Amino acid sequence: MTGGAPAGGPDHRPLAPRKVAFDWRGTPPHWIPGEPLASHVVNVLHLLLPAGERWFVRVFREALPRVRDPELLARVKGFMGQEATHSVQHAQALDHLGARHLDTSAFTSRVDGLFERLLGETPPWWVPLPKSRWILYRLAFVAAIEQFTAVLGDWVLAAEGLDRAGADPVMLDLLRWHGAEEVEHRSVAFDMYEHCGGGEPLRYVRRAGTMCVTVPVLLWFWIRGTAHLLDGDPELPQGRSAYSLSGHNRAIRKGLLPSWRLLGAAVPRYFRHSYHPSQEGSTAAALRYLSRTPVHRGIPDLASPEV
């Protein structure tokens, strides 16, 4: 395998989905009391992740025949199981928002279009690549997105501002369970890409280039998703529903959202030739949370399910 942390290190432990269950009946859309904007900034996850993580699984399933390292293959299958579970749980949270009269169908159809048409198995007509090379770009996009999920996961595990604000415990547990698993498997997508991505310098150029596309696309979807939720929120008085950068920054100062600096600094780290995601976060901290989260029922099933 090209690249990666040393064999037997913290990123090479067995991975598998965990059995979890969330009871959404008591969770309001403004799950951070008195903070509708901050709540909806995070609620965008439920708009993006069901389709996005299903797409991760499809891309990895397509690329599995390229994997020649048995240890990496086992980790990839565990990653796929975890991502499939994340997709289901966030879809259920999205259904809960819909039951509270927050219509998200127009926005999620755009998200589906991104993954189904622009990043599907066949490249769009204006991308002059054969499918055998297009899969490498799609793997690189997964690795770039996973850079941010690892950073966000590490942040939410330590986000004491959410506890001080009295955040809904069910939503907070979903976020921290998911974040802990993102930290746990933070190296898999990167190692998968490095393993399959061919020789240098093109492997690095493709990795850096896809990150350059990922950053503005994610930022656009996040701001538009927040605005969509605010605009359609029946609990907000008319005229108070617009997305506000100043309001976002106030939530950051309260510790309710990750800082722009934290997110922005993840990009130049990723551009280093020597970079590896094992440098992000702490596997030990993630496992400590996973060992005590109330939604984790039983132990991981280390025989990965069908995904």
BAGU-78388 format. One record per atom (N, C-alpha, C, CB): x, y, z. Coordinates in pm, whole numbers, padded with zeros to 5 digits, always signed. Glycine has a CB too. Layout:
BEGIN
XYZ;...
//
This chain:
BEGIN
+00085-00119+00000;+00000+00000+00000;+00088+00123+00000;-00096+00001+00122;+00054+00218-00085;+00129+00342-00093;+00084+00436+00016;+00114+00407-00230;+00176+00493+00089;+00140+00589+00193;+00079+00519+00311;+00043+00693+00139;+00027+00600+00408;-00045+00545+00522;+00039+00546+00647;-00090+00404+00493;-00029+00529+00759;+00039+00522+00886;+00105+00387+00900;-00059+00547+01001;+00201+00371+00989;+00267+00244+01007;+00169+00133+01040;+00371+00255+01114;+00194+00016+00985;+00105-00097+01010;+00095-00123+01160;+00154-00223+00937;-00026-00151+01203;-00047-00176+01346;-00069-00052+01427;+00068-00249+01401;-00061+00067+01363;-00083+00192+01433;-00230+00215+01460;-00026+00309+01353;-00264+00331+01517;-00402+00355+01559;-00502+00356+01446;-00409+00484+01631;-00457+00378+01322;-00549+00380+01209;-00563+00244+01143;-00503+00480+01108;-00506+00142+01201;-00511+00009+01140;-00586-00090+01229;-00370-00041+01113;-00666-00041+01322;-00748-00130+01403;-00869-00172+01320;-00792-00061+01536;-00932-00286+01355;-01052-00327+01281;-01162-00222+01291;-01103-00462+01333;-01236-00207+01183;-01347-00114+01177;-01475-00190+01148;-01322-00005+01071;-01584-00145+01206;-01715-00204+01178;-01823-00108+01223;-01731-00342+01248;-01940-00117+01161;-02052-00034+01208;-02097-00075+01346;-02170-00042+01110;-02150+00020+01419;-02202-00006+01554;-02355+00001+01552;-02143+00096+01655;-02415-00073+01641;-02560-00072+01652;-02602+00048+01736;-02613-00205+01715;-02678+00138+01675;-02722+00258+01745;-02871+00279+01722;-02642+00382+01698;-02932+00356+01811;-03074+00391+01797;-03096+00527+01860;-03166+00283+01864;-03172+00612+01791;-03200+00747+01839;-03351+00767+01845;-03135+00854+01748;-03397+00825+01953;-03538+00856+01970;-03556+01006+01948;-03590+00812+02112;-03611+01045+01833;-03617+01186+01795;-03742+01256+01846;-03610+01198+01647;-03830+01188+01915;-03961+01246+01946;-03953+01376+02027;-04043+01146+02022;-03851+01391+02109;-03843+01511+02191;-03745+01615+02142;-03806+01474+02328;-03690+01596+02020;-03586+01687+01969;-03649+01795+01882;-03480+01609+01890;-03634+01923+01919;-03688+02032+01836;-03592+02066+01722;-03715+02157+01923;-03643+02128+01615;-03552+02173+01507;-03445+02269+01558;-03632+02240+01397;-03481+02357+01654;-03383+02446+01717;-03329+02371+01839;-03447+02588+01758;-03243+02275+01813;-03198+02185+01919;-03092+02248+02009;-03144+02057+01859;-03039+02364+01969;-02960+02448+02059;-03055+02559+02105;-02829+02507+01988;-03098+02559+02231;-03202+02653+02274;-03169+02798+02242;-03226+02638+02423;-03264+02866+02178;-03247+03007+02146;-03149+03035+02034;-03205+03079+02265;-03106+02932+01961;-03004+02950+01858;-03050+02884+01726;-02868+02890+01903;-03150+02942+01661;-03198+02879+01537;-03093+02875+01427;-03318+02952+01487;-03012+02982+01414;-02913+02981+01306;-02809+02873+01330;-02845+03119+01294;-02753+02867+01449;-02652+02764+01478;-02711+02625+01464;-02595+02784+01620;-02836+02607+01511;-02900+02476+01498;-02909+02436+01351;-03040+02479+01560;-02950+02530+01265;-02968+02496+01124;-02837+02483+01048;-03055+02599+01057;-02733+02554+01092;-02602+02532+01029;-02563+02385+01045;-02494+02624+01092;-02587+02330+01162;-02555+02189+01185;-02658+02098+01120;-02547+02160+01336;-02784+02140+01117;-02888+02059+01053;-02862+02035+00905;-03022+02125+01071;-02780+02119+00843;-02743+02097+00703;-02679+01959+00685;-02647+02208+00654;-02614+01909+00788;-02558+01774+00780;-02663+01673+00737;-02498+01733+00914;-02786+01688+00788;-02892+01592+00756;-02938+01606+00611;-03011+01611+00850;-02912+01723+00551;-02945+01742+00410;-02840+01681+00318;-02960+01890+00380;-02714+01687+00360;-02604+01646+00274;-02564+01499+00291;-02486+01732+00301;-02566+01451+00414;-02501+01323+00441;-02576+01199+00394;-02479+01311+00586;-02708+01193+00398;-02770+01069+00348;-02728+01036+00205;-02921+01081+00354;-02737+01133+00114;-02696+01108-00024;-02545+01097-00036;-02747+01220-00116;-02472+01183+00036;-02326+01182+00025;-02264+01053+00072;-02268+01295+00103;-02311+01001+00183;-02248+00880+00235;-02292+00755+00160;-02279+00864+00382;-02412+00757+00104;-02448+00648+00011;-02356+00649-00110;-02596+00661-00034;-02322+00770-00154;-02230+00782-00268;-02090+00732-00232;-02223+00928-00316;-02042+00764-00113;-01913+00711-00068;-01911+00559-00083;-01886+00750+00079;-02017+00495-00036;-02023+00348-00038;-02021+00297-00182;-02149+00298+00035;-02096+00362-00271;-02099+00318-00411;-01961+00332-00475;-02203+00398-00491;-01894+00443-00450;-01762+00465-00509;-01664+00359-00458;-01710+00607-00476;-01666+00333-00329;-01573+00234-00274;-01606+00094-00324;-01576+00238-00122;-01735+00062-00335;-01770-00070-00387;-01718-00088-00530;-01923-00091-00384;-01730+00018-00609;-01680+00014-00746;-01529-00005-00750;-01718+00142-00820;-01458+00052-00653;-01312+00048-00653;-01254-00074-00582;-01257+00172-00589;-01336-00153-00514;-01284-00267-00437;-01194-00360-00519;-01400-00346-00380;-01227-00391-00646;-01138-00481-00721;-00996-00429-00740;-01197-00508-00856;-00976-00300-00719;-00842-00243-00734;-00754-00263-00610;-00853-00095-00764;-00813-00305-00499;-00739-00314-00373;-00666-00447-00367;-00834-00298-00250;-00535-00441-00348;-00450-00561-00343;-00394-00586-00203;-00336-00548-00443;-00424-00500-00111;-00375-00513+00027;-00488-00567+00114;-00323-00375+00082;-00477-00688+00169;-00588-00746+00247;-00624-00663+00370;-00552-00886+00291;-00524-00604+00435;-00553-00523+00554;-00632-00398+00516;-00422-00484+00625;-00593-00332+00407;-00668-00216+00361;-00809-00257+00317;-00594-00146+00245;-00821-00369+00250;-00952-00415+00206;-01047-00433+00324;-00940-00546+00127;-00997-00490+00433;-01081-00509+00552;-01123-00375+00611;-01008-00592+00657;-01030-00280+00616;-01063-00148+00670;-01163-00075+00581;-00936-00063+00685;-01148-00089+00449;-01240-00025+00356;-01381-00081+00375;-01193-00045+00210;-01393-00210+00392;-01526-00269+00412;-01587-00223+00544;-01518-00422+00408;-01506-00208+00648;-01556-00155+00773;-01599-00010+00759;-01451-00166+00881;-01520+00068+00685;-01555+00207+00656;-01689+00214+00584;-01446+00274+00570;-01709+00129+00486;-01834+00127+00409;-01953+00097+00500;-01826+00024+00295;-01935+00004+00592;-02043-00027+00685;-02076+00090+00776;-02007-00147+00768;-01973+00158+00825;-01997+00275+00911;-02066+00386+00832;-01864+00326+00970;-02021+00412+00710;-02081+00520+00632;-02226+00489+00597;-02000+00544+00504;-02256+00365+00566;-02395+00327+00538;-02482+00352+00661;-02403+00179+00495;-02431+00320+00780;-02507+00343+00903;-02527+00492+00927;-02435+00281+01023;-02424+00573+00902;-02437+00719+00917;-02548+00772+00826;-02303+00789+00886;-02550+00724+00702;-02650+00771+00607;-02790+00743+00658;-02629+00704+00471;-02813+00624+00710;-02946+00588+00760;-02986+00676+00877;-02950+00440+00802;-02895+00698+00971;-02930+00773+01091;-02956+00920+01059;-02819+00761+01195;-02879+00979+00968;-02904+01118+00931;-03032+01130+00848;-02784+01175+00854;-03064+01028+00769;-03190+01030+00695;-03308+01029+00792;-03199+00911+00600;-03297+00955+00901;-03404+00954+01001;-03417+01090+01070;-03378+00844+01105;-03303+01154+01095;-03308+01289+01152;-03373+01386+01053;-03167+01338+01190;-03344+01369+00924;-03406+01453+00822;-03557+01430+00817;-03343+01425+00685;-03599+01305+00828;-03743+01276+00832;-03809+01345+00951;-03766+01123+00840;-03737+01350+01063;-03790+01417+01182;-03808+01567+01155;-03698+01395+01303;-03711+01629+01087;-03727+01770+01053;-03848+01790+00962;-03599+01823+00985;-03866+01698+00867;-03981+01708+00779;-04113+01697+00854;-03974+01603+00673;-04115+01611+00955;-04237+01597+01036;-04267+01722+01116;-04225+01479+01129;-04166+01807+01135;-04186+01934+01206;-04209+02048+01106;-04065+01965+01296;-04254+02013+00987;-04295+02110+00885;-04177+02189+00828;-04396+02207+00942;-04062+02125+00821;-03948+02183+00751;-03930+02105+00621;-03817+02178+00840;-03974+02162+00510;-03969+02095+00380;-03828+02110+00322;-04076+02153+00283;-03760+02000+00305;-03622+02005+00255;-03608+01941+00117;-03529+01935+00353;-03718+01901+00055;-03711+01821-00067;-03644+01897-00182;-03851+01778-00109;-03669+02026-00196;-03609+02101-00306;-03457+02103-00295;-03663+02244-00309;-03408+02119-00173;-03263+02125-00155;-03200+01986-00172;-03229+02182-00018;-03260+01885-00110;-03200+01752-00119;-03201+01699-00262;-03274+01656-00028;-03294+01745-00346;-03292+01703-00486;-03168+01758-00556;-03420+01751-00558;-03123+01878-00517;-02999+01931-00573;-02879+01849-00527;-02980+02078-00533;-02881+01810-00401;-02771+01727-00349;-02769+01593-00422;-02787+01705-00196;-02885+01532-00440;-02891+01406-00514;-02836+01423-00654;-03035+01354-00520;-02868+01535-00718;-02819+01560-00852;-02668+01570-00858;-02880+01684-00908;-02609+01632-00758;-02463+01643-00753;-02399+01505-00754;-02418+01721-00629;-02447+01418-00665;-02383+01287-00653;-02424+01189-00762;-02414+01228-00519;-02548+01198-00808;-02596+01102-00907;-02551+01138-01048;-02746+01092-00902;-02557+01266-01084;-02529+01306-01222;-02386+01357-01241;-02627+01412-01265;-02343+01448-01154;-02210+01505-01174;-02098+01412-01129;-02199+01637-01101;-02126+01331-01024;-02021+01245-00969;-02060+01098-00977;-01992+01283-00825;-02143+01064-01075;-02187+00926-01091;-02080+00837-01152;-02310+00922-01176;-02118+00714-01177;-02022+00615-01227;-01964+00654-01363;-02088+00479-01237;-02044+00718-01445;-01998+00765-01576;-01970+00914-01569;-02103+00735-01687;-01855+00960-01614;-01826+01105-01605;-01923+01185-01690;-01682+01134-01650;-01955+01307-01646;-02040+01392-01730;-01975+01417-01865;-02069+01527-01659;-02057+01453-01963;-02010+01460-02101;-01893+01554-02120;-02122+01501-02191;-01884+01656-02033;-01779+01756-02051;-01649+01720-01978;-01828+01890-02003;-01644+01602-01918;-01521+01555-01854;-01461+01445-01941;-01549+01501-01708;-01353+01475-02014;-01299+01379-02112;-01211+01272-02048;-01219+01454-02219;-01273+01187-01966;-01199+01082-01898;-01270+00947-01916;-01183+01114-01747;-01194+00841-01934;-01257+00708-01931;-01298+00672-01788;-01161+00600-01988;-01393+00579-01774;-01439+00540-01641;-01326+00489-01554;-01548+00434-01652;-01225+00425-01615;-01115+00369-01537;-01032+00477-01469;-01025+00285-01627;-01032+00599-01523;-00961+00709-01459;-01056+00796-01378;-00890+00794-01564;-01181+00805-01419;-01280+00884-01347;-01296+00834-01204;-01416+00882-01419;-01287+00703-01182;-01302+00649-01047;-01192+00703-00956;-01298+00495-01050;-01074+00732-01009;-00966+00785-00927;-00999+00926-00878;-00834+00786-01005;-01062+01006-00962;-01104+01140-00919;-01213+01131-00814;-01152+01222-01039;-01304+01037-00831;-01412+01022-00733;-01356+00976-00599;-01518+00922-00784;-01258+00886-00601;-01192+00846-00476;-01121+00966-00412;-01091+00733-00502;-01061+01050-00495;-00992+01169-00442;-01092+01266-00379;-00913+01239-00553;-01211+01278-00438;-01314+01364-00378;-01359+01309-00243;-01434+01377-00473;-01373+01178-00232;-01410+01119-00103;-01304+01152+00001;-01429+00966-00115;-01177+01136-00036;-01068+01165+00058;-01070+01312+00101;-00933+01131-00004;-01098+01403+00007;-01101+01545+00041;-01216+01575+00138;-01115+01630-00087;-01333+01520+00112;-01447+01542+00201;-01420+01484+00339;-01575+01481+00142;-01359+01366+00341;-01329+01301+00469;-01229+01381+00552;-01276+01162+00446;-01148+01463+00488;-01060+01552+00564;-01143+01643+00655;-00972+01637+00470;-01252+01695+00602;-01336+01787+00680;-01422+01711+00781;-01425+01869+00588;-01470+01593+00747;-01549+01519+00845;-01464+01479+00965;-01611+01394+00780;-01335+01452+00943;-01247+01419+01055;-01225+01541+01143;-01112+01365+01004;-01204+01657+01081;-01184+01780+01158;-01309+01815+01236;-01144+01896+01065;-01426+01804+01172;-01552+01833+01240;-01579+01732+01351;-01667+01832+01140;-01547+01606+01325;-01567+01505+01429;-01482+01532+01551;-01536+01368+01374;-01357+01569+01529;-01269+01600+01641;-01320+01722+01717;-01126+01624+01592;-01372+01822+01642;-01424+01942+01707;-01545+01910+01794;-01463+02047+01602;-01642+01837+01742;-01766+01817+01816;-01744+01732+01941;-01871+01753+01727;-01645+01645+01940;-01618+01565+02059;-01575+01652+02177;-01509+01462+02029;-01515+01767+02146;-01465+01855+02252;-01541+01986+02262;-01318+01884+02229;-01658+01995+02195;-01731+02122+02187;-01812+02146+02314;-01823+02123+02063;-01745+02194+02418;-01813+02217+02546;-01918+02327+02537;-01712+02251+02652;-01904+02417+02439;-02003+02522+02422;-02142+02467+02397;-01963+02613+02308;-02152+02354+02328;-02282+02292+02305;-02342+02240+02434;-02269+02178+02204;-02258+02185+02522;-02308+02139+02652;-02354+02257+02737;-02198+02059+02726;-02275+02364+02738;-02312+02482+02817;-02443+02543+02768;-02201+02587+02812;-02468+02535+02638;-02589+02594+02581;-02712+02507+02604;-02570+02617+02433;-02696+02389+02660;-02810+02302+02683;-02861+02234+02558;-02921+02379+02745;-02769+02199+02466;-02809+02135+02341;-02885+02005+02368;-02686+02107+02254;-02980+01976+02279;-03059+01854+02292;-02967+01733+02300;-03157+01840+02174;-02982+01648+02402;-02886+01538+02420;-02892+01433+02309;-02912+01470+02552;-03007+01413+02247;-03015+01314+02140;-02938+01362+02017;-03163+01285+02103;-02962+01487+01977;-02889+01539+01862;-02740+01546+01891;-02940+01678+01825;-02705+01586+02011;-02563+01595+02046;-02498+01458+02043;-02545+01659+02184;-02572+01356+02086;-02515+01222+02083;-02499+01171+01941;-02603+01126+02164;-02598+01201+01853;-02582+01164+01712;-02454+01225+01656;-02705+01211+01630;-02436+01355+01681;-02320+01423+01626;-02190+01368+01681;-02330+01571+01653;-02188+01338+01810;-02062+01290+01869;-02035+01144+01836;-02065+01308+02020;-02140+01062+01829;-02120+00924+01781;-02064+00926+01639;-02253+00844+01786;-02129+01004+01552;-02083+01012+01414;-01943+01071+01407;-02181+01097+01329;-01919+01180+01482;-01788+01242+01481;-01679+01149+01528;-01789+01365+01565;-01709+01070+01631;-01609+00976+01682;-01574+00871+01577;-01659+00908+01810;-01674+00823+01505;-01644+00725+01401;-01569+00789+01284;-01773+00659+01350;-01594+00917+01256;-01517+00985+01152;-01371+00997+01192;-01576+01124+01125;-01346+01024+01320;-01207+01027+01367;-01147+00887+01361;-01199+01083+01512;-01224+00788+01403;-01175+00651+01403;-01132+00605+01264;-01282+00557+01457;-01211+00639+01162;-01177+00589+01027;-01120+00699+00936;-01302+00529+00961;-01061+00802+00997;-01021+00921+00923;-00917+00894+00815;-00966+01023+01018;-00842+00785+00824;-00735+00759+00728;-00778+00670+00612;-00619+00696+00798;-00893+00609+00621;-00927+00503+00525;-00943+00558+00384;-01056+00434+00568;-01020+00665+00366;-01042+00717+00231;-00911+00766+00170;-01145+00831+00234;-00828+00830+00250;-00698+00878+00200;-00611+00759+00159;-00626+00963+00309;-00603+00656+00243;-00522+00539+00211;-00576+00466+00088;-00517+00443+00330;-00708+00462+00076;-00770+00399-00042;-00730+00474-00168;-00924+00395-00028;-00738+00606-00164;-00698+00683-00281;-00549+00665-00312;-00729+00832-00260;-00464+00674-00211;-00321+00660-00234;-00287+00521-00291;-00244+00684-00104;-00359+00421-00246;-00336+00285-00292;-00375+00269-00439;-00414+00185-00206;-00485+00333-00478;-00540+00314-00613;-00500+00423-00710;-00689+00306-00606;-00443+00533-00661;-00434+00655-00740;-00321+00665-00839;-00424+00766-00651;-00241+00559-00857;-00134+00564-00956;-00009+00632-00905;-00182+00632-01079;+00083+00657-00997;+00213+00710-00958;+00215+00861-00945;+00317+00669-01057;+00323+00910-00886;+00346+01052-00875;+00401+01103-01010;+00445+01085-00758;+00385+01232-01045;+00323+01336-00962;+00171+01346-00977;+00384+01469-00994;+00113+01271-01072;-00029+01287-01099;-00114+01253-00976;-00071+01200-01216;-00072+01156-00897;-00152+01119-00780;-00166+01237-00684;-00088+00999-00707;-00057+01309-00663;-00064+01427-00575;-00144+01540-00640;+00077+01476-00540;-00121+01565-00768;-00192+01673-00838;-00342+01650-00832;-00144+01684-00986;-00384+01527-00853;-00527+01495-00847;-00580+01514-00706;-00553+01350-00893;-00504+01474-00606;-00547+01492-00466;-00564+01639-00433;-00445+01427-00369;-00466+01721-00471;-00473+01865-00442;-00584+01931-00523;-00339+01932-00472;-00597+01892-00650;-00697+01955-00735;-00839+01929-00690;-00680+01908-00876;-00866+01808-00647;-01002+01778-00601;-01034+01853-00471;-01020+01627-00580;-00934+01876-00387;-00958+01957-00268;-00992+02100-00308;-00835+01955-00174;-00928+02153-00410;-00957+02290-00455;-01101+02303-00504;-00860+02330-00567;-01156+02196-00558;-01297+02198-00599;-01389+02175-00480;-01322+02091-00707;-01349+02087-00390;-01434+02048-00277;-01464+02167-00186;-01367+01938-00196;-01365+02251-00157;-01383+02360-00061;-01494+02455-00102;-01253+02437-00045;-01492+02513-00222;-01601+02607-00256;-01736+02538-00272;-01567+02680-00384;-01738+02415-00320;-01866+02345-00336;-01929+02318-00200;-01846+02213-00413;-01849+02270-00104;-01901+02246+00030;-01950+02375+00094;-01795+02180+00118;-01872+02482+00079;-01910+02610+00138;-02042+02659+00079;-01799+02715+00116;-02057+02648-00053;-02180+02692-00118;-02299+02611-00067;-02169+02680-00271;-02285+02479-00065;-02396+02394-00020;-02431+02423+00125;-02361+02246-00039;-02329+02449+00207;-02357+02471+00349;-02432+02603+00371;-02227+02471+00428;-02389+02709+00305;-02456+02838+00321;-02596+02832+00261;-02374+02951+00255;-02609+02773+00141;-02741+02763+00079;-02833+02672+00160;-02728+02712-00064;-02777+02564+00216;-02859+02474+00296;-02910+02541+00422;-02780+02349+00333;-02823+02618+00487;-02866+02691+00607;-02975+02791+00572;-02747+02764+00672;-02956+02865+00463;-03057+02963+00421;-03189+02893+00389;-03009+03042+00299;-03181+02777+00326;-03304+02702+00292;-03379+02663+00419;-03270+02577+00209;-03308+02614+00518;-03374+02573+00642;-03432+02694+00716;-03276+02499+00733;-03357+02803+00721;-03406+02922+00789;-03529+02980+00718;-03295+03028+00797;-03522+02985+00585;-03633+03044+00509;-03761+02962+00524;-03595+03054+00361;-03747+02830+00540;-03864+02745+00548;-03907+02711+00689;-03841+02622+00475;-03842+02772+00788;-03869+02737+00927;-03997+02806+00974;-03750+02777+01018;-04104+02730+01002;-04230+02794+01043;-04224+02855+01183;-04341+02693+01038;-04121+02823+01260;-04111+02877+01395;-04043+03013+01401;-04036+02781+01482;-03989+03059+01287;-03920+03188+01285;-04012+03295+01229;-03790+03180+01200;-04020+03411+01296;-04101+03521+01243;-04048+03567+01108;-04103+03638+01342;-04138+03610+01022;-04098+03660+00892;-04000+03775+00909;-04220+03704+00809;-03894+03773+00827;-03794+03877+00835;-03674+03841+00921;-03856+04001+00887;-03683+03731+00996;-03569+03688+01079;-03504+03562+01024;-03614+03664+01222;-03542+03523+00902;-03502+03391+00855;-03378+03391+00768;-03614+03330+00780;-03323+03507+00732;-03210+03510+00640;-03082+03462+00709;-03191+03650+00584;-02997+03395+00631;-02865+03358+00683;-02784+03485+00707;-02790+03263+00584;-02713+03488+00817;-02636+03605+00855;-02495+03562+00892;-02703+03680+00974;-02396+03618+00822;-02258+03588+00855;-02224+03637+00995;-02163+03650+00753;-02276+03753+01033;-02249+03804+01167;-02310+03712+01273;-02303+03948+01183;-02430+03661+01246;-02490+03566+01339;-02412+03436+01347;-02632+03537+01298;-02361+03390+01233;-02276+03271+01231;-02151+03294+01316;-02235+03235+01085;-02090+03410+01300;-01969+03440+01377;-01997+03451+01526;-01906+03569+01326;-02114+03503+01563;-02150+03507+01706;-02161+03366+01762;-02284+03583+01726;-02218+03275+01683;-02229+03136+01728;-02092+03071+01743;-02315+03054+01630;-02000+03108+01657;-01862+03058+01670;-01801+03105+01801;-01776+03105+01550;-01819+03234+01833;-01761+03288+01956;-01821+03221+02080;-01783+03438+01963;-01943+03175+02072;-02006+03103+02182;-01963+02957+02190;-02156+03112+02170;-01887+02911+02093;-01844+02771+02092;-01948+02676+02037;-01808+02729+02229;-02048+02729+01963;-02155+02646+01911;-02126+02592+01771;-02283+02724+01908;-02030+02653+01703;-01991+02612+01568;-01839+02614+01559;-02055+02704+01459;-01781+02533+01473;-01636+02538+01455;-01594+02669+01389;-01588+02418+01371;-01476+02715+01421;-01429+02842+01368;-01388+02827+01221;-01311+02896+01450;-01394+02940+01150;-01346+02941+01013;-01197+02905+01008;-01370+03079+00948;-01122+02950+01107;-00978+02920+01110;-00954+02770+01122;-00910+02992+01227;-01032+02704+01209;-01016+02559+01224;-01041+02487+01093;-01112+02507+01332;-01148+02526+01023;-01181+02460+00897;-01082+02497+00788;-01323+02498+00854;-01046+02625+00783;-00954+02669+00678;-00816+02608+00691;-00943+02817+00680;-00769+02590+00814;-00634+02534+00835;-00625+02389+00791;-00595+02546+00980;-00739+02322+00778;-00736+02182+00734;-00691+02170+00589;-00873+02119+00751;-00706+02277+00510;-00674+02270+00368;-00524+02271+00343;-00740+02385+00294;-00447+02370+00393;-00303+02366+00368;-00236+02243+00426;-00238+02489+00423;-00287+02189+00537;-00229+02063+00588;-00244+01952+00484;-00298+02022+00722;-00360+01947+00423;-00388+01843+00324;-00299+01855+00202;-00535+01848+00282;-00254+01978+00173;-00170+02000+00056;-00024+01958+00077;-00175+02146+00018;+00016+01933+00201;+00154+01891+00222;+00178+01754+00159;+00187+01887+00374;+00289+01739+00091;+00321+01609+00029;+00329+01499+00134;+00453+01618-00048;+00377+01532+00253;+00396+01433+00359;+00271+01408+00442;+00509+01475+00449;+00162+01473+00408;+00042+01467+00493;-00018+01327+00500;-00063+01565+00442;-00070+01295+00620;-00152+01175+00639;-00258+01206+00743;-00065+01051+00682;-00383+01160+00722;-00491+01195+00816;-00474+01142+00958;-00620+01146+00763;-00384+01049+00980;-00360+01004+01117;-00310+01119+01204;-00258+00888+01118;-00266+01229+01142;-00222+01347+01217;-00339+01427+01272;-00137+01436+01128;-00463+01395+01230;-00582+01466+01276;-00645+01393+01394;-00684+01480+01161;-00685+01466+01496;-00765+01409+01602;-00695+01301+01681;-00889+01355+01545;-00773+01228+01760;-00720+01125+01849;-00811+01004+01846;-00705+01179+01993;-00757+00891+01803;-00835+00768+01805;-00877+00733+01947;-00755+00652+01743;-00787+00755+02044;-00819+00721+02183;-00938+00802+02232;-00697+00746+02273;-00943+00933+02199;-01055+01017+02241;-01184+00971+02176;-01028+01164+02208;-01177+00934+02048;-01296+00885+01979;-01348+00757+02043;-01267+00861+01831;-01258+00666+02073;-01300+00538+02132;-01353+00556+02273;-01183+00438+02132;-01299+00653+02346;-01353+00679+02479;-01499+00722+02470;-01271+00788+02551;-01530+00809+02374;-01670+00849+02361;-01756+00730+02317;-01684+00965+02262;-01708+00655+02221;-01787+00542+02170;-01811+00437+02277;-01717+00479+02051;-01724+00430+02375;-01741+00330+02481;-01850+00369+02580;-01611+00310+02555;-01890+00499+02580;-01986+00542+02681;-02113+00603+02623;-01921+00640+02772;-02119+00622+02490;-02237+00684+02432;-02361+00600+02461;-02220+00703+02281;-02470+00662+02503;-02590+00584+02537;-02658+00520+02418;-02688+00670+02607;-02626+00562+02294;-02694+00501+02180;-02621+00380+02125;-02711+00602+02071;-02503+00353+02174;-02428+00239+02126;-02476+00113+02199;-02274+00260+02147;-02542+00026+02125;-02598-00095+02185;-02508-00214+02155;-02743-00121+02133;-02447-00268+02254;-02363-00385+02234;-02227-00348+02179;-02431-00483+02141;-02156-00446+02125;-02022-00424+02073;-02027-00423+01921;-01924-00531+02124;-01926-00367+01856;-01924-00366+01710;-01928-00509+01655;-01799-00293+01659;-02000-00526+01545;-01999-00652+01473;-01887-00647+01372;-02137-00680+01404;-01777-00713+01403;-01659-00701+01321;-01669-00778+01189;-01540-00749+01398;-01776-00850+01169;-01805-00905+01038;-01889-00801+00965;-01879-01046+01048;-01827-00728+00871;-01895-00616+00808;-02021-00661+00737;-01803-00547+00710;-02131-00584+00749;-02255-00621+00684;-02247-00598+00534;-02370-00544+00742;-02350-00641+00464;-02358-00612+00321;-02381-00463+00304;-02471-00694+00254;-02298-00400+00222;-02311-00256+00200;-02302-00229+00051;-02203-00177+00278;
//
